[in-house]
Amino acid sequence: MCGIIAYIGDQEALPRLIEGLRRLEYRGYDSAGVALIEPDGVWLRRAVGRVAGLAAETSDGCTSKVGIAHTRWATHGGVTLENTHPHLDATHRIAVVHNGIIENMEALKAVLIADGVEFLSETDTEVLPHLIRRHYTGDPLEAVRAALSHVHGTYGIAVAFADHPDVLIAARFGSPLVIGLGDGETVLASDPQAIVAHTRRVLYLDDREIAVISADGAKVQRLSGGDVNRDVSLIEADYAVAELGGHEHFMAKEIWEQPDALLRCLRGRVQIERGNAKLGGLNMTPRDMVNIREVVTVGCGTAYHAGMVGSMAIEHLARLPAHAEVASEFRNRHPIIPPDALYFAVSQSGETADTLGAVEEILVKGGQVMGVVNVVGSSIARTCGAGVYVYAGPEIAVASTKAFTSQVTALLVFTLMLARTRNQSLAQGENIARALLEAPDKLQEYLDDPGPIDAAADLVKDAKYCMFMGRGFSYPVALEGALKLKEISYVPCEAYPAGEMKHGPIAMLEDGTPVIVIAPRGSQRDKVISNIKEVQARGARTIIVHTRGDDEMARLADVSIPVPEVREFISPLLTVVPLQLLAYKVGIALGRDIDKPRNLAKSVTVE
């Protein structure tokens, strides 16, 4: 969601800013713009639509060596040129790009209008350059600091001053910023992905910090005053230039990367000979784990579904109370935080605003929370201070695929550790460990022969509505499958526990309605068969994802998609993949923008 890139150095800024924006396209956006500092003021170019359109608008060129750029995902105001960032003050000598939401924009706007300021956009962001101008007396750092003292909300900002072409000012509260330290150049971005072309040496800004950035580096201070000594970090080698690797879309590439991603998540952690596992980032002893009385996962969207699978596995194998929470609800409802509970904040980006807010609420109430994240050095990882990296590698497509299976895998590894301290014998632990380590090969086996996905897509692509259903471990998979189909194809669909069909949802079915059933062999198989017959009696056409060799399930299906047999708690790692492929194929058939679905963003950093 919304991308920031800023450059100051000994090279021309424009091509580096455009290249940085292209690296940020995967986050989701609807317009883009760039502002460069010239002797007579700010050189501004903006475009609605893709970065390619902005690049065409900048073909007249500008040789400035300092500038800021932005990809916008609309929050305040529609998708128009006037609302596109960067925004300028009335003198056109201060430029601002901003991620986040200014909650008191109306009050600030009223004050500025009373001062004679004329606003040109509907955005909350435009308040900032005018407010900074109001406080500017020659010192750019103090002008930004003073302006932000009046701001309520969240922000990651970069500010350029025509009167000070040798510095940029950046500040953060609730929206990520990272500073890349190069040789004769410094780059600011909202995502390390935009920095790796220049350097792997970075400084992460924390909340309520402000930085003065020059070609020689950056000086970080607290917004309240006082210097901050910040260690330089190295960006992980996984942050490389995103390549399609022969695939038509990043989503397809990332689906096929899942066996390797699972292997990375498991490698060095699962120990068959001990019937156990080790997650060093948790910093927990067996005694610590015995003292846990409840496990709660918090996440949004796909991460919430991964948490549901993990919670079910914990109850199933470790016999400990566990459940998943929607982070956006959890953070705002004044939750009870038991001191002997362990919370996991699950997020691909590690920057999800609602999940980060949940983390802060847990910490305020004295709870113990750990991250399950993909991006090293992200805000959730640093705020929690402990947790698990899932090592899925960069995920570029907006719709998450390999992050889901990697998150589930990491939670299953934790489940093994927890179960061994409580109720699983060495032999039982060995069996669980072996089953986990077999999962990447089983997943590769399925991808080598994914079944009649095209036939399933033909059933779904013209549907007015379709339904997903599953029981037990397959219910969160149904939720994830429906989410993927909505994200990628925009086909209306819902997911339900299969046992709920007769309690209302079955009224939605009519002749020909596609129903996608996740039905691997397991403890509730026979009940699912009854549910399949219920929907078929109402004219539904069934696509059934089932265990290979289950001939009864295959005969029941209009489209049968078999997957290799695994233990029930591991089945989501396999059964979700046909649903990812189904969403992808339907999206292709309907001509959708697969990697950048409408209205969506990769990293949701606003509420």
C-alpha positions as CSV (number, residue, x, y, z in Angstrom):
1,M,0.0,0.0,0.0
2,C,1.4,3.3,-1.1
3,G,5.2,3.4,-1.8
4,I,7.8,6.0,-1.0
5,I,11.2,6.4,-2.6
6,A,13.5,9.4,-2.2
7,Y,17.1,9.9,-3.5
8,I,19.9,12.3,-2.8
9,G,23.4,11.7,-4.1
10,D,25.9,12.3,-6.9
11,Q,23.8,10.8,-9.7
12,E,20.7,12.0,-11.5
13,A,17.7,11.3,-9.3
14,L,14.9,10.8,-11.8
15,P,15.9,7.4,-13.3
16,R,16.6,6.1,-9.8
17,L,13.3,7.2,-8.5
18,I,11.4,5.7,-11.5
19,E,13.3,2.5,-11.0
20,G,12.4,2.5,-7.3
21,L,8.7,3.1,-8.0
22,R,8.8,0.1,-10.3
23,R,10.1,-2.1,-7.5
24,L,7.2,-0.9,-5.3
25,E,4.5,-1.6,-7.9
26,Y,3.7,-4.9,-6.2
27,R,2.4,-3.2,-3.1
28,G,-0.7,-2.0,-5.1
29,Y,-1.4,1.6,-6.2
30,D,-3.6,3.7,-8.5
31,S,-1.4,6.7,-9.3
32,A,2.2,7.9,-9.1
33,G,4.3,11.0,-9.0
34,V,7.8,12.5,-8.7
35,A,9.1,15.8,-7.4
36,L,12.7,17.0,-8.1
37,I,14.5,20.0,-6.6
38,E,15.7,22.6,-9.1
39,P,17.3,26.0,-8.5
40,D,14.0,27.8,-9.3
41,G,11.7,25.5,-7.3
42,V,10.1,22.0,-7.5
43,W,9.9,20.1,-10.8
44,L,6.6,18.0,-10.5
45,R,5.2,15.3,-12.6
46,R,2.2,13.1,-11.8
47,A,0.1,10.5,-13.6
48,V,-3.0,8.5,-12.8
49,G,-2.4,4.8,-13.5
50,R,0.8,2.8,-13.7
51,V,4.4,3.9,-13.2
52,A,4.9,3.4,-17.0
53,G,2.5,6.3,-17.5
54,L,4.5,8.5,-15.1
55,A,7.7,7.5,-16.9
56,A,6.2,8.8,-20.2
57,E,5.3,12.1,-18.4
58,T,8.9,12.6,-17.4
59,S,10.4,12.1,-20.8
60,D,11.4,15.8,-21.0
61,G,13.8,14.9,-18.2
62,C,15.4,16.7,-15.3
63,T,19.0,16.4,-14.2
64,S,18.4,17.1,-10.5
65,K,20.3,14.9,-8.0
66,V,17.6,15.1,-5.3
67,G,14.0,14.2,-5.3
68,I,11.0,12.2,-3.9
69,A,8.5,9.9,-5.5
70,H,5.3,8.0,-4.5
71,T,2.8,5.4,-5.6
72,R,-0.6,6.2,-4.2
73,W,-3.4,3.9,-3.1
74,A,-6.4,6.1,-2.6
75,T,-7.7,6.7,0.9
76,H,-8.8,10.4,1.1
77,G,-10.2,11.5,-2.3
78,G,-10.7,9.7,-5.5
79,V,-8.1,8.5,-8.1
80,T,-7.4,11.9,-9.8
81,L,-4.3,13.8,-10.9
82,E,-5.0,16.4,-8.2
83,N,-5.0,13.8,-5.5
84,T,-1.8,12.2,-6.7
85,H,1.4,12.7,-4.6
86,P,3.7,14.5,-4.2
87,H,1.9,17.6,-2.8
88,L,3.3,21.1,-2.7
89,D,2.9,24.2,-0.5
90,A,1.6,27.4,-2.0
91,T,5.0,28.6,-3.0
92,H,5.9,25.4,-4.8
93,R,9.1,25.2,-2.8
94,I,8.2,22.4,-0.4
95,A,7.2,18.9,-1.6
96,V,5.8,16.1,0.5
97,V,5.0,12.4,0.0
98,H,3.1,10.6,2.7
99,N,1.9,7.1,3.7
100,G,-0.7,6.8,6.4
101,I,-3.7,8.8,7.5
102,I,-4.0,12.2,9.2
103,E,-6.9,11.8,11.5
104,N,-7.3,15.5,12.4
105,M,-7.0,16.8,8.8
106,E,-10.3,18.7,9.0
107,A,-9.2,20.7,12.0
108,L,-5.8,21.4,10.5
109,K,-7.3,22.3,7.2
110,A,-9.7,24.8,8.8
111,V,-6.8,26.6,10.5
112,L,-4.8,26.7,7.2
113,I,-7.8,27.9,5.2
114,A,-8.3,30.7,7.8
115,D,-4.7,31.7,7.0
116,G,-5.6,32.0,3.3
117,V,-4.3,28.6,2.1
118,E,-6.1,27.3,-1.0
119,F,-6.3,23.5,-1.2
120,L,-6.1,21.9,-4.6
121,S,-6.9,18.2,-3.6
122,E,-9.2,16.2,-1.5
123,T,-6.3,14.4,0.3
124,D,-5.3,14.5,3.9
125,T,-1.7,14.7,2.8
126,E,-1.9,18.2,1.3
127,V,-2.3,19.5,4.8
128,L,1.4,18.7,5.5
129,P,3.3,20.9,3.0
130,H,1.1,23.9,4.0
131,L,1.6,23.1,7.7
132,I,5.4,22.8,7.2
133,R,5.5,26.1,5.4
134,R,3.6,27.7,8.2
135,H,6.3,26.6,10.6
136,Y,9.3,27.2,8.3
137,T,11.8,29.9,9.4
138,G,14.9,28.6,7.6
139,D,15.5,25.3,9.4
140,P,13.9,22.3,7.5
141,L,14.3,19.9,10.4
142,E,12.6,22.1,12.9
143,A,9.8,23.0,10.4
144,V,8.9,19.4,10.0
145,R,9.2,18.7,13.7
146,A,7.0,21.6,14.6
147,A,4.4,20.7,11.9
148,L,4.2,17.1,13.1
149,S,3.6,18.1,16.7
150,H,0.1,19.2,15.5
151,V,-0.6,16.0,13.5
152,H,-2.8,13.1,14.9
153,G,-2.7,9.8,12.9
154,T,-0.1,7.8,11.1
155,Y,2.6,8.8,8.7
156,G,5.8,7.9,6.9
157,I,6.8,11.1,5.1
158,A,9.6,12.4,2.9
159,V,10.0,16.2,2.5
160,A,12.1,18.1,0.0
161,F,12.9,21.8,0.2
162,A,13.9,23.9,-2.8
163,D,15.8,26.2,-0.4
164,H,17.8,23.2,0.9
165,P,18.7,21.0,-2.0
166,D,21.4,19.2,0.1
167,V,19.0,17.5,2.5
168,L,15.8,15.5,2.7
169,I,13.7,15.2,5.9
170,A,12.0,11.9,6.8
171,A,9.7,11.1,9.7
172,R,7.8,8.1,10.9
173,F,4.9,7.2,13.1
174,G,3.0,4.0,12.3
175,S,4.1,3.7,8.6
176,P,7.5,2.1,7.7
177,L,10.6,3.9,6.4
178,V,14.1,2.6,5.8
179,I,17.2,4.5,4.8
180,G,19.7,3.0,2.5
181,L,23.4,4.1,2.9
182,G,25.3,4.0,-0.4
183,D,28.6,5.3,-1.6
184,G,28.0,9.0,-2.3
185,E,24.2,8.5,-2.2
186,T,21.4,7.9,0.2
187,V,18.0,6.4,-0.5
188,L,14.9,6.5,1.6
189,A,12.0,4.1,0.9
190,S,8.9,2.6,2.5
191,D,10.2,-0.9,1.6
192,P,13.7,-2.4,1.4
193,Q,12.8,-3.8,-2.0
194,A,13.3,-0.3,-3.5
195,I,16.7,0.1,-2.0
196,V,18.6,-3.0,-2.9
197,A,19.7,-1.7,-6.3
198,H,21.8,0.9,-4.4
199,T,22.9,-0.7,-1.2
200,R,22.3,-3.4,1.4
201,R,23.3,-1.2,4.3
202,V,20.2,0.3,6.0
203,L,18.9,2.2,9.0
204,Y,15.3,1.5,10.0
205,L,13.4,4.4,11.4
206,D,11.2,3.6,14.4
207,D,8.0,5.4,15.5
208,R,8.3,9.0,16.5
209,E,11.7,9.4,14.8
210,I,12.9,12.0,12.3
211,A,15.9,12.0,10.1
212,V,18.0,14.5,8.2
213,I,19.2,12.8,5.0
214,S,22.1,13.9,2.9
215,A,24.3,12.3,0.2
216,D,26.7,11.3,3.0
217,G,24.2,9.5,5.2
218,A,21.5,10.2,7.8
219,K,21.2,11.6,11.3
220,V,18.3,10.2,13.3
221,Q,16.6,12.0,16.1
222,R,13.6,11.6,18.3
223,L,10.7,13.8,17.3
224,S,10.6,15.0,20.9
225,G,14.3,15.9,20.6
226,G,17.7,14.2,21.1
227,D,19.9,12.1,18.9
228,V,19.3,8.4,18.3
229,N,22.2,6.0,17.9
230,R,21.0,3.4,15.4
231,D,23.0,0.4,14.3
232,V,23.4,-0.2,10.6
233,S,21.6,-3.4,9.4
234,L,22.2,-5.5,6.3
235,I,19.3,-6.3,4.0
236,E,18.9,-10.0,3.5
237,A,20.2,-11.4,0.2
238,D,16.7,-12.6,-0.6
239,Y,15.9,-9.0,-1.6
240,A,16.9,-9.3,-5.2
241,V,15.5,-7.8,-8.3
242,A,12.2,-9.5,-8.9
243,E,12.3,-11.7,-12.0
244,L,9.4,-13.8,-13.5
245,G,11.7,-16.7,-14.1
246,G,9.8,-17.9,-17.2
247,H,6.3,-17.5,-15.7
248,E,3.7,-15.2,-17.1
249,H,2.9,-13.7,-13.7
250,F,4.5,-13.4,-10.2
251,M,1.5,-15.2,-8.7
252,A,2.2,-18.3,-10.8
253,K,5.9,-18.1,-10.0
254,E,5.2,-17.9,-6.3
255,I,2.7,-20.8,-6.4
256,W,5.4,-23.0,-8.0
257,E,8.0,-21.8,-5.5
258,Q,6.1,-23.2,-2.5
259,P,7.9,-26.5,-2.1
260,D,11.2,-24.7,-1.9
261,A,9.7,-22.1,0.5
262,L,8.4,-24.8,2.8
263,L,11.8,-26.5,2.7
264,R,13.5,-23.2,3.8
265,C,11.1,-22.8,6.6
266,L,11.7,-26.4,7.9
267,R,15.4,-26.7,7.3
268,G,17.5,-26.8,10.4
269,R,14.4,-26.6,12.6
270,V,12.8,-30.0,12.6
271,Q,14.7,-32.8,14.2
272,I,13.4,-36.3,13.5
273,E,15.9,-38.1,15.8
274,R,14.6,-36.0,18.8
275,G,11.0,-36.0,17.7
276,N,11.2,-32.3,18.2
277,A,11.9,-28.9,16.6
278,K,13.9,-25.8,17.4
279,L,12.9,-22.2,16.8
280,G,15.8,-20.1,18.1
281,G,14.0,-16.8,17.6
282,L,11.4,-17.7,20.2
283,N,14.0,-17.7,23.0
284,M,11.9,-20.1,25.0
285,T,12.9,-23.1,27.1
286,P,10.8,-26.2,27.6
287,R,9.9,-24.9,31.0
288,D,8.6,-21.6,29.4
289,M,6.5,-23.6,27.0
290,V,5.0,-25.8,29.8
291,N,3.8,-22.6,31.5
292,I,1.8,-21.5,28.5
293,R,-1.9,-21.9,29.1
294,E,-3.3,-20.5,25.8
295,V,-2.1,-19.6,22.3
296,V,-3.7,-16.9,20.3
297,T,-2.8,-15.9,16.7
298,V,-3.7,-12.4,15.4
299,G,-3.7,-11.5,11.7
300,C,-5.6,-10.1,8.8
301,G,-6.9,-11.8,5.7
302,T,-4.6,-14.7,4.6
303,A,-2.5,-14.4,7.7
304,Y,-5.7,-14.8,9.8
305,H,-6.5,-18.0,7.9
306,A,-3.0,-19.3,8.5
307,G,-3.5,-18.6,12.2
308,M,-6.7,-20.6,12.2
309,V,-4.8,-23.6,10.8
310,G,-2.1,-23.2,13.4
311,S,-4.6,-22.8,16.3
312,M,-6.4,-26.0,15.2
313,A,-3.1,-27.9,15.1
314,I,-2.1,-26.7,18.6
315,E,-5.4,-27.9,20.0
316,H,-5.3,-31.1,18.1
317,L,-1.6,-32.1,18.8
318,A,-0.7,-30.2,22.0
319,R,-4.1,-30.3,23.6
320,L,-3.9,-26.6,24.6
321,P,-6.6,-24.0,24.2
322,A,-5.9,-22.0,21.0
323,H,-7.8,-19.7,18.7
324,A,-7.3,-17.1,15.9
325,E,-8.3,-13.5,16.1
326,V,-8.9,-10.9,13.4
327,A,-6.4,-8.2,14.2
328,S,-8.5,-5.3,13.1
329,E,-11.2,-6.3,15.5
330,F,-8.9,-7.5,18.3
331,R,-7.0,-4.2,18.6
332,N,-10.1,-2.1,19.0
333,R,-12.2,-4.1,21.5
334,H,-10.3,-3.7,24.7
335,P,-9.3,-7.4,24.8
336,I,-8.4,-9.4,27.9
337,I,-4.8,-10.4,27.8
338,P,-4.0,-13.3,30.1
339,P,-0.4,-13.2,31.5
340,D,0.1,-16.9,30.8
341,A,-1.0,-16.7,27.1
342,L,1.3,-16.6,24.1
343,Y,0.3,-14.5,21.2
344,F,1.6,-14.8,17.6
345,A,1.3,-11.8,15.3
346,V,1.1,-13.2,11.8
347,S,2.0,-11.0,8.8
348,Q,3.8,-11.5,5.5
349,S,5.1,-7.9,5.3
350,G,5.5,-7.4,9.0
351,E,4.0,-3.9,8.5
352,T,0.3,-4.6,8.5
353,A,-1.1,-1.7,10.5
354,D,-4.0,-3.5,12.2
355,T,-1.7,-6.4,13.3
356,L,1.0,-4.0,14.5
357,G,-1.7,-2.2,16.5
358,A,-2.8,-5.5,18.0
359,V,0.9,-6.2,19.0
360,E,1.1,-2.8,20.7
361,E,-2.2,-3.5,22.6
362,I,-0.9,-6.8,23.8
363,L,2.3,-5.3,25.0
364,V,0.5,-2.4,26.8
365,K,-1.5,-5.0,28.7
366,G,1.6,-6.9,29.7
367,G,1.1,-9.8,27.3
368,Q,3.7,-11.9,25.5
369,V,3.7,-11.6,21.7
370,M,5.9,-13.0,19.0
371,G,6.0,-12.4,15.3
372,V,5.5,-14.8,12.5
373,V,6.7,-12.7,9.6
374,N,8.4,-13.0,6.2
375,V,10.2,-9.6,6.0
376,V,13.4,-9.5,8.1
377,G,13.7,-6.2,10.0
378,S,10.0,-5.3,9.6
379,S,8.1,-3.3,12.2
380,I,6.3,-6.3,13.7
381,A,9.5,-8.3,13.9
382,R,11.3,-5.4,15.6
383,T,8.4,-4.5,17.9
384,C,7.9,-8.1,19.1
385,G,11.7,-8.6,19.5
386,A,11.2,-12.4,19.2
387,G,9.4,-14.8,16.9
388,V,9.8,-16.8,13.7
389,Y,10.9,-15.7,10.2
390,V,9.1,-17.9,7.6
391,Y,11.8,-17.5,4.9
392,A,9.3,-17.6,2.0
393,G,11.4,-15.2,0.0
394,P,10.1,-12.0,-1.6
395,E,6.4,-12.2,-2.5
396,I,5.6,-9.8,-5.3
397,A,2.1,-10.6,-6.3
398,V,-0.5,-8.8,-4.2
399,A,-2.4,-12.0,-3.5
400,S,-0.5,-14.0,-1.0
401,T,0.2,-17.7,-1.8
402,K,3.6,-19.0,-0.6
403,A,3.4,-16.8,2.5
404,F,0.3,-18.6,3.6
405,T,1.8,-22.1,3.3
406,S,5.0,-20.9,4.9
407,Q,3.1,-19.3,7.8
408,V,1.2,-22.5,8.4
409,T,4.5,-24.4,8.2
410,A,6.1,-22.2,10.8
411,L,3.1,-22.6,13.2
412,L,3.2,-26.3,12.7
413,V,6.9,-26.4,13.7
414,F,6.0,-24.5,16.8
415,T,3.1,-26.9,17.4
416,L,5.6,-29.8,17.4
417,M,7.8,-28.1,20.0
418,L,4.8,-27.3,22.2
419,A,3.3,-30.8,21.9
420,R,6.6,-32.5,22.9
421,T,6.7,-30.6,26.1
422,R,3.1,-31.6,27.0
423,N,1.6,-34.8,25.7
424,Q,3.5,-36.3,22.7
425,S,6.0,-39.1,23.2
426,L,9.4,-39.4,21.4
427,A,7.9,-41.8,18.9
428,Q,4.9,-39.6,18.3
429,G,7.1,-36.6,17.9
430,E,9.2,-38.5,15.4
431,N,6.1,-39.2,13.4
432,I,5.0,-35.6,13.4
433,A,8.5,-34.4,12.5
434,R,8.7,-36.9,9.6
435,A,5.3,-35.8,8.3
436,L,6.4,-32.2,8.3
437,L,9.7,-32.9,6.5
438,E,7.8,-34.9,3.8
439,A,5.4,-31.9,3.1
440,P,7.7,-30.1,0.5
441,D,8.1,-33.3,-1.6
442,K,4.3,-34.0,-1.4
443,L,3.6,-30.5,-2.5
444,Q,6.0,-30.8,-5.4
445,E,4.4,-34.1,-6.3
446,Y,1.0,-32.4,-6.6
447,L,2.4,-29.5,-8.6
448,D,4.0,-32.0,-11.1
449,D,0.4,-33.1,-11.8
450,P,-2.1,-30.5,-10.7
451,G,-5.1,-32.1,-12.1
452,P,-8.0,-30.7,-14.1
453,I,-7.7,-27.1,-12.9
454,D,-8.8,-25.8,-16.3
455,A,-12.0,-27.8,-16.2
456,A,-12.7,-26.4,-12.7
457,A,-12.0,-22.8,-14.0
458,D,-14.5,-23.4,-16.8
459,L,-17.2,-24.1,-14.2
460,V,-16.4,-21.1,-12.1
461,K,-15.5,-18.3,-14.6
462,D,-19.1,-17.4,-15.7
463,A,-20.8,-18.1,-12.3
464,K,-22.8,-15.4,-10.7
465,Y,-21.9,-16.9,-7.3
466,C,-20.0,-19.8,-6.0
467,M,-19.4,-21.4,-2.6
468,F,-16.5,-23.0,-0.8
469,M,-16.9,-25.4,2.1
470,G,-14.8,-27.7,4.3
471,R,-14.7,-29.1,7.8
472,G,-12.0,-29.0,10.5
473,F,-8.6,-28.2,9.1
474,S,-10.3,-27.7,5.7
475,Y,-12.5,-24.8,6.8
476,P,-9.8,-22.2,6.9
477,V,-8.6,-23.6,3.6
478,A,-12.1,-22.9,2.2
479,L,-11.9,-19.3,3.5
480,E,-8.5,-18.8,1.9
481,G,-9.7,-20.3,-1.4
482,A,-12.7,-18.0,-1.5
483,L,-10.5,-15.0,-0.6
484,K,-8.1,-15.9,-3.5
485,L,-10.9,-16.2,-6.0
486,K,-12.4,-12.8,-4.9
487,E,-9.0,-11.1,-5.0
488,I,-7.9,-12.3,-8.4
489,S,-11.1,-12.9,-10.4
490,Y,-13.7,-10.7,-8.7
491,V,-16.2,-13.6,-8.9
492,P,-18.7,-13.3,-6.0
493,C,-18.1,-16.2,-3.5
494,E,-18.3,-17.2,0.1
495,A,-16.8,-19.9,2.4
496,Y,-18.6,-21.8,5.1
497,P,-18.0,-24.7,7.4
498,A,-19.7,-27.6,5.6
499,G,-21.9,-28.4,8.5
500,E,-23.4,-24.9,8.3
501,M,-24.9,-25.5,4.8
502,K,-28.4,-26.4,6.2
503,H,-28.4,-23.4,8.5
504,G,-28.9,-20.8,5.8
505,P,-26.2,-20.8,3.1
506,I,-27.9,-23.6,1.1
507,A,-30.6,-21.0,0.2
508,M,-28.0,-19.4,-2.2
509,L,-27.7,-22.5,-4.3
510,E,-29.5,-23.0,-7.6
511,D,-29.0,-25.2,-10.6
512,G,-25.4,-25.0,-11.8
513,T,-24.0,-23.1,-8.8
514,P,-20.3,-24.2,-8.4
515,V,-19.5,-25.5,-5.0
516,I,-15.8,-26.1,-4.2
517,V,-15.4,-28.7,-1.5
518,I,-12.1,-29.3,0.4
519,A,-12.4,-32.9,1.5
520,P,-9.1,-34.7,2.2
521,R,-9.3,-38.1,4.0
522,G,-9.7,-37.4,7.7
523,S,-11.9,-37.6,10.8
524,Q,-14.9,-35.8,9.2
525,R,-14.8,-37.3,5.8
526,D,-18.1,-39.1,6.0
527,K,-19.9,-36.0,7.2
528,V,-18.5,-34.0,4.3
529,I,-19.9,-36.6,1.9
530,S,-23.3,-36.0,3.4
531,N,-22.9,-32.2,2.8
532,I,-21.8,-32.8,-0.8
533,K,-25.0,-34.8,-1.4
534,E,-27.0,-32.0,0.2
535,V,-25.7,-29.4,-2.2
536,Q,-25.9,-31.7,-5.2
537,A,-29.6,-32.3,-4.4
538,R,-30.1,-28.5,-5.0
539,G,-28.4,-28.6,-8.4
540,A,-24.9,-27.6,-7.4
541,R,-21.9,-28.6,-9.6
542,T,-19.1,-29.8,-7.3
543,I,-15.4,-29.3,-7.6
544,I,-13.8,-31.6,-4.9
545,V,-10.3,-31.4,-3.7
546,H,-9.7,-34.8,-2.1
547,T,-7.0,-37.4,-1.2
548,R,-5.6,-39.3,-4.1
549,G,-7.1,-42.8,-4.2
550,D,-10.3,-41.8,-2.6
551,D,-12.5,-43.1,-5.4
552,E,-15.8,-42.4,-3.7
553,M,-15.0,-38.7,-3.5
554,A,-13.8,-38.7,-7.1
555,R,-17.1,-40.3,-8.3
556,L,-19.1,-37.7,-6.4
557,A,-17.3,-34.8,-8.1
558,D,-18.1,-33.0,-11.3
559,V,-14.5,-32.0,-11.3
560,S,-12.1,-34.2,-9.2
561,I,-8.8,-32.8,-8.1
562,P,-6.7,-35.3,-6.1
563,V,-3.8,-34.4,-3.9
564,P,-1.2,-36.7,-2.3
565,E,-2.1,-38.2,1.1
566,V,-0.7,-36.6,4.2
567,R,-1.7,-36.4,7.8
568,E,-4.8,-34.4,8.5
569,F,-3.1,-31.5,10.2
570,I,-0.7,-31.1,7.3
571,S,-3.4,-31.3,4.6
572,P,-3.9,-27.5,4.3
573,L,-0.4,-27.2,2.9
574,L,-1.6,-29.3,-0.1
575,T,-5.3,-28.6,-0.4
576,V,-4.9,-24.8,-0.6
577,V,-2.7,-25.0,-3.7
578,P,-5.4,-26.2,-6.2
579,L,-7.5,-23.3,-4.9
580,Q,-4.7,-20.9,-5.6
581,L,-4.4,-22.3,-9.1
582,L,-8.1,-22.1,-9.6
583,A,-8.2,-18.4,-8.7
584,Y,-5.2,-17.8,-11.1
585,K,-6.8,-19.7,-14.0
586,V,-10.2,-18.0,-13.5
587,G,-8.4,-14.6,-13.4
588,I,-6.6,-15.4,-16.6
589,A,-9.8,-16.5,-18.3
590,L,-11.6,-13.2,-17.3
591,G,-8.6,-11.0,-18.3
592,R,-7.8,-9.7,-14.8
593,D,-4.7,-7.9,-13.8
594,I,-3.3,-11.0,-11.9
595,D,-0.5,-9.5,-9.9
596,K,-2.2,-6.1,-9.2
597,P,-5.9,-6.7,-8.5
598,R,-8.1,-3.7,-8.3
599,N,-8.4,-1.8,-5.0
600,L,-5.9,-4.1,-3.2
601,A,-2.5,-3.4,-1.7
602,K,0.3,-5.8,-0.8
603,S,1.1,-4.2,2.5
604,V,-1.9,-2.6,4.2
605,T,-0.2,0.1,6.4
606,V,-3.4,2.1,7.1
607,E,-6.4,1.3,9.2
